[in-house]
Amino acid sequence: MAEQALGLWVAAEKDLREGLAQENDPWIKRNRAALEDALGFIGGHLANLDVWGPPEGAEIFPGGDLLGTAPLPGPLRVPVGNPELMVKATGFAPVRRPLDVKPGANVREHVTLRALALEAPPPPAPEAAAVKAPPTESEAAQDAPDDSSVFGRWWFWTAVGVVAVGAGVGTYLLLHKDDGCMASPGKTCSNYNL
C-alpha cells in the first residue's frame, strides 16, 4: 500500500499480487476485498510491454529501470505515460525510443541491436629470427651512398691518408732528431741522415 501511495505502480502491483497469493494469512483473508480493489486501481496505472529481437541477453530498460533481459518470458508491466525505452547489450549500439503507453494497453516493440564495429587488430609482431634475402642489384643501387661529392671518392680518402702519414712522420723526425753523427768530441756533423 505504501508503494501505491508513492506511485511506484510496478512494485505495488507485484507486491500486492504476492500478498494476495497468501490465502491462509488471516490479515489477507479479512482485507481481501480492499486489497483486490487496490490491485484494480494500481492496474489502471499500468500497461503491458512486450519487447523482442536480437541479441539474446540484451537488457531492457523501460523508463530507466532494468526490468528484464531478452528474450522476455512474457510482457513487462510498465507505468502509463511516455517513458523512454532503452535496450542495450555489450558489443552493440544501444537503442532508445519514446513510448506512448495508455492504461491497460498491450504495447509491442521489436528492437534489433546492431553490433559495434570491432577495432582493427594490432599488427603482427615481427618474427624473431627473420632471415633477409640479399638485396637485388636494383635494391643495392638504391641503397648505395651518393658518390657525387668529393667525400665519396676513393682517391680523396687516399690523399687524406698520405697527408696524415706524412705529417706524422715529419713531426716524429723533428721531435726525435737523431742525426747519426759519429764525430769525435769537439767536431760537429753538418748533415742529417734520413
GROMACS elastic network, one bead per residue, 0.5 to 0.9 nm:
[ bonds ]
;  ai    aj funct       b0    kb
    1     4     6  0.50246   500
    1     5     6  0.62970   500
    1     6     6  0.87465   500
    1    12     6  0.68631   500
    1    16     6  0.78265   500
    1    35     6  0.87437   500
    1    38     6  0.80552   500
    2     5     6  0.50167   500
    2     6     6  0.63094   500
    2     7     6  0.87382   500
    2     8     6  0.86994   500
    2    12     6  0.78555   500
    3     6     6  0.50546   500
    3     7     6  0.62362   500
    3     8     6  0.50809   500
    3     9     6  0.69826   500
    3    10     6  0.88401   500
    3    11     6  0.67061   500
    3    13     6  0.87426   500
    3    15     6  0.88084   500
    4     7     6  0.51084   500
    4     8     6  0.57917   500
    4     9     6  0.60027   500
    4    11     6  0.82908   500
    4    12     6  0.53587   500
    4    13     6  0.81114   500
    4    38     6  0.83374   500
    4    42     6  0.69435   500
    5     8     6  0.76736   500
    5    12     6  0.89346   500
    6     9     6  0.82533   500
    7    10     6  0.87514   500
    7    12     6  0.81544   500
    7    42     6  0.87893   500
    7    45     6  0.89307   500
    8    11     6  0.56993   500
    8    12     6  0.59334   500
    8    13     6  0.86400   500
    8    79     6  0.85749   500
    9    12     6  0.50253   500
    9    13     6  0.60780   500
    9    14     6  0.85715   500
    9    42     6  0.60430   500
    9    43     6  0.78809   500
    9    45     6  0.67172   500
    9    46     6  0.69369   500
    9    78     6  0.80298   500
    9    79     6  0.64591   500
   10    13     6  0.53795   500
   10    14     6  0.62871   500
   10    15     6  0.87156   500
   10    42     6  0.83511   500
   10    43     6  0.88693   500
   10    45     6  0.88951   500
   10    46     6  0.73174   500
   10    77     6  0.63241   500
   10    78     6  0.63523   500
   10    79     6  0.67995   500
   11    14     6  0.51385   500
   11    15     6  0.60686   500
   11    16     6  0.83882   500
   12    15     6  0.53488   500
   12    16     6  0.59255   500
   12    17     6  0.84963   500
   12    39     6  0.83388   500
   12    42     6  0.73239   500
   13    16     6  0.51542   500
   13    17     6  0.60623   500
   13    18     6  0.85968   500
   13    38     6  0.89238   500
   13    39     6  0.63453   500
   13    42     6  0.63543   500
   13    43     6  0.71707   500
   13    46     6  0.89919   500
   13    77     6  0.89960   500
   14    17     6  0.53303   500
   14    18     6  0.63483   500
   14    19     6  0.87545   500
   15    18     6  0.50542   500
   15    19     6  0.61771   500
   15    20     6  0.86759   500
   16    20     6  0.61429   500
   16    21     6  0.86051   500
   16    35     6  0.74364   500
   16    36     6  0.86092   500
   16    38     6  0.84918   500
   16    39     6  0.68361   500
   17    20     6  0.50989   500
   17    21     6  0.62450   500
   17    36     6  0.89645   500
   17    39     6  0.77245   500
   18    21     6  0.51540   500
   18    22     6  0.70521   500
   19    22     6  0.55386   500
   19    23     6  0.83690   500
   19    25     6  0.89060   500
   19    28     6  0.72690   500
   19    35     6  0.89523   500
   20    23     6  0.64678   500
   20    25     6  0.89981   500
   20    28     6  0.65583   500
   20    29     6  0.87197   500
   20    32     6  0.72337   500
   20    35     6  0.75894   500
   20    36     6  0.80633   500
   21    24     6  0.87456   500
   21    28     6  0.89540   500
   22    25     6  0.56557   500
   22    28     6  0.70657   500
   22    29     6  0.87761   500
   23    26     6  0.81174   500
   23    28     6  0.67990   500
   23    29     6  0.66735   500
   24    27     6  0.88757   500
   24    28     6  0.76694   500
   24    29     6  0.71369   500
   25    28     6  0.53367   500
   25    29     6  0.62736   500
   25    30     6  0.88588   500
   26    29     6  0.50472   500
   26    30     6  0.62800   500
   26    31     6  0.87082   500
   27    30     6  0.52040   500
   27    31     6  0.61818   500
   27    32     6  0.82601   500
   28    31     6  0.51954   500
   28    32     6  0.54223   500
   28    35     6  0.80025   500
   29    32     6  0.53535   500
   29    33     6  0.86244   500
   30    33     6  0.80661   500
   31    34     6  0.54997   500
   31    35     6  0.61205   500
   31    36     6  0.86503   500
   32    35     6  0.50548   500
   32    36     6  0.60373   500
   32    37     6  0.85894   500
   33    36     6  0.52042   500
   33    37     6  0.62639   500
   33    38     6  0.86758   500
   34    37     6  0.50777   500
   34    38     6  0.61937   500
   34    39     6  0.86106   500
   35    39     6  0.61585   500
   35    40     6  0.87185   500
   36    40     6  0.62980   500
   36    41     6  0.86938   500
   37    40     6  0.51023   500
   37    41     6  0.63066   500
   37    42     6  0.86866   500
   38    41     6  0.50190   500
   38    42     6  0.61249   500
   38    43     6  0.85200   500
   39    42     6  0.50989   500
   39    43     6  0.60755   500
   39    44     6  0.87533   500
   40    43     6  0.50326   500
   40    44     6  0.64676   500
   41    44     6  0.53021   500
   41    45     6  0.72512   500
   42    45     6  0.54776   500
   42    46     6  0.69905   500
   43    46     6  0.51349   500
   43    47     6  0.75820   500
   43   103     6  0.78611   500
   43   104     6  0.72542   500
   44    47     6  0.79828   500
   44    80     6  0.85838   500
   44   103     6  0.55517   500
   44   104     6  0.64397   500
   45    78     6  0.84930   500
   45    79     6  0.58090   500
   45    80     6  0.56955   500
   45    81     6  0.89480   500
   45   102     6  0.84628   500
   45   103     6  0.56874   500
   45   104     6  0.77017   500
   46    77     6  0.63045   500
   46    78     6  0.54476   500
   46    80     6  0.53630   500
   46   101     6  0.83376   500
   46   102     6  0.78792   500
   46   103     6  0.55442   500
   46   104     6  0.60694   500
   46   105     6  0.80959   500
   47    76     6  0.81689   500
   47    77     6  0.56619   500
   47    78     6  0.54697   500
   47    79     6  0.62983   500
   47    80     6  0.62985   500
   47   101     6  0.67253   500
   47   102     6  0.66872   500
   47   103     6  0.54636   500
   47   106     6  0.62110   500
   47   107     6  0.75810   500
   48    75     6  0.56137   500
   48    76     6  0.55312   500
   48    78     6  0.62207   500
   48    79     6  0.87861   500
   48   101     6  0.85891   500
   48   103     6  0.89709   500
   48   104     6  0.70082   500
   48   105     6  0.60933   500
   48   107     6  0.59921   500
   48   108     6  0.83083   500
   49    62     6  0.86845   500
   49    74     6  0.88187   500
   49    75     6  0.51555   500
   49    77     6  0.62189   500
   49    78     6  0.65830   500
   49   101     6  0.85478   500
   49   105     6  0.82404   500
   49   106     6  0.59984   500
   49   108     6  0.58357   500
   49   109     6  0.75667   500
   50    72     6  0.76974   500
   50    74     6  0.69377   500
   50    76     6  0.62283   500
   50    77     6  0.89434   500
   50   106     6  0.75363   500
   50   107     6  0.61674   500
   50   109     6  0.61711   500
   50   110     6  0.83402   500
   51    60     6  0.78787   500
   51    70     6  0.77639   500
   51    71     6  0.80942   500
   51    72     6  0.72342   500
   51    74     6  0.89970   500
   51    75     6  0.74037   500
   51    76     6  0.83019   500
   51   107     6  0.84500   500
   51   108     6  0.59869   500
   51   110     6  0.58008   500
   51   111     6  0.69692   500
   52    70     6  0.66093   500
   52    71     6  0.63164   500
   52    72     6  0.72022   500
   52   108     6  0.81421   500
   52   109     6  0.65964   500
   52   110     6  0.51137   500
   52   111     6  0.61324   500
   52   112     6  0.81644   500
   53    56     6  0.78001   500
   53    58     6  0.88682   500
   53    70     6  0.73905   500
   53    71     6  0.75194   500
   53   109     6  0.86627   500
   53   110     6  0.56457   500
   53   111     6  0.50742   500
   53   112     6  0.52266   500
   53   113     6  0.78844   500
   54    57     6  0.83609   500
   54    58     6  0.74787   500
   54    70     6  0.75617   500
   54    71     6  0.82208   500
   54   111     6  0.71813   500
   54   112     6  0.53013   500
   54   113     6  0.63621   500
   54   114     6  0.88822   500
   55    58     6  0.58743   500
   55    70     6  0.72657   500
   55    71     6  0.84934   500
   55    89     6  0.76313   500
   55    92     6  0.87216   500
   55   112     6  0.72280   500
   55   113     6  0.66786   500
   55   114     6  0.88360   500
   56    59     6  0.89966   500
   56    69     6  0.77068   500
   56    70     6  0.51874   500
   56    71     6  0.60369   500
   56    89     6  0.87536   500
   57    69     6  0.53243   500
   57    71     6  0.69650   500
   57    89     6  0.70500   500
   58    68     6  0.85062   500
   58    69     6  0.53199   500
   58    70     6  0.51887   500
   58    71     6  0.79639   500
   58    87     6  0.64436   500
   58    88     6  0.54985   500
   58    90     6  0.80408   500
   58   113     6  0.84926   500
   59    66     6  0.68098   500
   59    67     6  0.79168   500
   59    68     6  0.60857   500
   59    70     6  0.65902   500
   59    86     6  0.81979   500
   59    87     6  0.55770   500
   59    88     6  0.53992   500
   59    89     6  0.61977   500
   60    65     6  0.81296   500
   60    66     6  0.57754   500
   60    67     6  0.60526   500
   60    68     6  0.53917   500
   60    69     6  0.56592   500
   60    70     6  0.73554   500
   60    85     6  0.74388   500
   60    86     6  0.61188   500
   60    88     6  0.69120   500
   61    64     6  0.52174   500
   61    65     6  0.50120   500
   61    67     6  0.59651   500
   61    68     6  0.74989   500
   61    69     6  0.89953   500
   61    84     6  0.81211   500
   61    85     6  0.57932   500
   61    86     6  0.50007   500
   61    87     6  0.60974   500
   61    88     6  0.83641   500
   62    65     6  0.60175   500
   62    66     6  0.70953   500
   62    67     6  0.71504   500
   62    78     6  0.71595   500
   62    83     6  0.63495   500
   62    84     6  0.59622   500
   62    86     6  0.62336   500
   62    87     6  0.83742   500
   62    99     6  0.86459   500
   63    66     6  0.85911   500
   63    78     6  0.81516   500
   63    79     6  0.84029   500
   63    82     6  0.82648   500
   63    84     6  0.51821   500
   63    85     6  0.61263   500
   63    86     6  0.79621   500
   64    83     6  0.80196   500
   64    84     6  0.72543   500
   64    85     6  0.75442   500
   64    86     6  0.74572   500
   66    69     6  0.82724   500
   67    76     6  0.72220   500
   67    77     6  0.87540   500
   67    78     6  0.89994   500
   68    71     6  0.84984   500
   68    72     6  0.66369   500
   68    76     6  0.78241   500
   69    72     6  0.60582   500
   69    87     6  0.89226   500
   70    73     6  0.83635   500
   71    74     6  0.86328   500
   72    75     6  0.69513   500
   72    76     6  0.80956   500
   75   106     6  0.83774   500
   75   107     6  0.87929   500
   75   108     6  0.86260   500
   78    83     6  0.88077   500
   78   101     6  0.81453   500
   79    82     6  0.88250   500
   79    83     6  0.80818   500
   79   101     6  0.74764   500
   79   102     6  0.86879   500
   79   103     6  0.80742   500
   80    83     6  0.79123   500
   80   100     6  0.77702   500
   80   102     6  0.53725   500
   80   103     6  0.56963   500
   80   104     6  0.84122   500
   80   105     6  0.87429   500
   81    99     6  0.77546   500
   81   100     6  0.60997   500
   81   101     6  0.51507   500
   81   102     6  0.66126   500
   81   103     6  0.84727   500
   82    98     6  0.63885   500
   82    99     6  0.51537   500
   82   101     6  0.61236   500
   82   102     6  0.89142   500
   83    97     6  0.87700   500
   83    98     6  0.60884   500
   83    99     6  0.56172   500
   83   100     6  0.73661   500
   83   101     6  0.77923   500
   84    96     6  0.66811   500
   84    97     6  0.56432   500
   84    99     6  0.58742   500
   85    95     6  0.79382   500
   85    96     6  0.55845   500
   85    97     6  0.53288   500
   85    98     6  0.59689   500
   85    99     6  0.66013   500
   86    94     6  0.69547   500
   86    95     6  0.55824   500
   86    97     6  0.66853   500
   86    98     6  0.87661   500
   87    94     6  0.57383   500
   87    95     6  0.53229   500
   87    96     6  0.66843   500
   87   111     6  0.76647   500
   87   113     6  0.78869   500
   88    91     6  0.89643   500
   88    92     6  0.68793   500
   88    93     6  0.69163   500
   88    95     6  0.65330   500
   88    96     6  0.88177   500
   88   113     6  0.74339   500
   89    92     6  0.55391   500
   89    93     6  0.75739   500
   89    94     6  0.69298   500
   89   113     6  0.79066   500
   90    93     6  0.82627   500
   90    94     6  0.89378   500
   90   115     6  0.89418   500
   91   114     6  0.86715   500
   91   115     6  0.59126   500
   91   116     6  0.56696   500
   91   117     6  0.85106   500
   91   118     6  0.85709   500
   92   113     6  0.59726   500
   92   114     6  0.54437   500
   92   116     6  0.50159   500
   92   117     6  0.87401   500
   93   113     6  0.62040   500
   93   114     6  0.57109   500
   93   115     6  0.62766   500
   93   116     6  0.58935   500
   94   113     6  0.66038   500
   94   114     6  0.80767   500
   95   111     6  0.75380   500
   95   112     6  0.82021   500
   95   113     6  0.67471   500
   95   114     6  0.89190   500
   99   107     6  0.85319   500
  100   107     6  0.84241   500
  101   104     6  0.85429   500
  101   105     6  0.67108   500
  101   106     6  0.83780   500
  101   107     6  0.70462   500
  102   105     6  0.53842   500
  102   106     6  0.85450   500
  102   107     6  0.87677   500
  115   118     6  0.85188   500
  117   120     6  0.89840   500
  118   121     6  0.84955   500
  119   122     6  0.88488   500
  120   123     6  0.87569   500
  121   124     6  0.85365   500
  122   125     6  0.86064   500
  123   126     6  0.89101   500
  124   127     6  0.87469   500
  125   128     6  0.86575   500
  126   129     6  0.87811   500
  126   130     6  0.79599   500
  127   130     6  0.55035   500
  132   135     6  0.85536   500
  133   136     6  0.87697   500
  135   138     6  0.78864   500
  135   139     6  0.55521   500
  135   140     6  0.57916   500
  136   139     6  0.51418   500
  136   140     6  0.60833   500
  136   141     6  0.85407   500
  137   140     6  0.50579   500
  137   141     6  0.60935   500
  137   142     6  0.86327   500
  138   141     6  0.50545   500
  138   142     6  0.62735   500
  138   143     6  0.87238   500
  139   142     6  0.50574   500
  139   143     6  0.62005   500
  139   144     6  0.85688   500
  140   143     6  0.50606   500
  140   144     6  0.59325   500
  141   144     6  0.51774   500
  141   145     6  0.85520   500
  142   145     6  0.82899   500
  143   146     6  0.89947   500
  144   147     6  0.85058   500
  145   152     6  0.79045   500
  146   149     6  0.74250   500
  146   152     6  0.70837   500
  147   150     6  0.75321   500
  147   151     6  0.75980   500
  147   153     6  0.63886   500
  148   151     6  0.83684   500
  148   152     6  0.67466   500
  148   153     6  0.79906   500
  149   152     6  0.56039   500
  149   153     6  0.72367   500
  150   153     6  0.54167   500
  150   154     6  0.87505   500
  150   155     6  0.88847   500
  150   156     6  0.66190   500
  151   154     6  0.81737   500
  151   156     6  0.66060   500
  151   157     6  0.74601   500
  152   156     6  0.78209   500
  152   157     6  0.83699   500
  153   156     6  0.55540   500
  153   157     6  0.70512   500
  154   157     6  0.55008   500
  154   158     6  0.63189   500
  154   159     6  0.87934   500
  155   159     6  0.61509   500
  155   160     6  0.86161   500
  156   159     6  0.52513   500
  156   160     6  0.63070   500
  156   161     6  0.87385   500
  157   161     6  0.61667   500
  157   162     6  0.87093   500
  158   161     6  0.50999   500
  158   162     6  0.63161   500
  158   163     6  0.87420   500
  159   162     6  0.51178   500
  159   163     6  0.62185   500
  159   164     6  0.85796   500
  160   163     6  0.52486   500
  160   164     6  0.61651   500
  160   165     6  0.86904   500
  161   164     6  0.51262   500
  161   165     6  0.61812   500
  161   166     6  0.85641   500
  162   165     6  0.52265   500
  162   166     6  0.60937   500
  162   167     6  0.85773   500
  163   166     6  0.50883   500
  163   167     6  0.60824   500
  163   168     6  0.85664   500
  164   167     6  0.51602   500
  164   168     6  0.62015   500
  164   169     6  0.87341   500
  165   168     6  0.50928   500
  165   169     6  0.62388   500
  165   170     6  0.86460   500
  166   169     6  0.51891   500
  166   170     6  0.61134   500
  166   171     6  0.85430   500
  167   170     6  0.51896   500
  167   171     6  0.61162   500
  167   172     6  0.85945   500
  168   171     6  0.52260   500
  168   172     6  0.62309   500
  168   173     6  0.87695   500
  169   172     6  0.51283   500
  169   173     6  0.62840   500
  169   174     6  0.87429   500
  170   173     6  0.52169   500
  170   174     6  0.62633   500
  170   175     6  0.86864   500
  171   174     6  0.52482   500
  171   175     6  0.62285   500
  171   176     6  0.85715   500
  172   175     6  0.52582   500
  172   176     6  0.59894   500
  172   177     6  0.83323   500
  173   176     6  0.51859   500
  173   177     6  0.56974   500
  173   178     6  0.80640   500
  173   194     6  0.88867   500
  174   177     6  0.56949   500
  177   180     6  0.89932   500
  177   192     6  0.88085   500
  178   181     6  0.80594   500
  178   192     6  0.82223   500
  178   193     6  0.84161   500
  179   189     6  0.81776   500
  179   191     6  0.74640   500
  179   192     6  0.50481   500
  179   193     6  0.56782   500
  179   194     6  0.77990   500
  180   189     6  0.88935   500
  180   192     6  0.76125   500
  180   193     6  0.66756   500
  181   188     6  0.80055   500
  181   189     6  0.57476   500
  181   190     6  0.85880   500
  181   191     6  0.83007   500
  181   192     6  0.81363   500
  181   193     6  0.83821   500
  182   189     6  0.79335   500
  183   186     6  0.80769   500
  183   187     6  0.57908   500
  183   188     6  0.63987   500
  183   189     6  0.65952   500
  184   187     6  0.58032   500
  184   188     6  0.81515   500
  185   188     6  0.81189   500
  189   192     6  0.81564   500
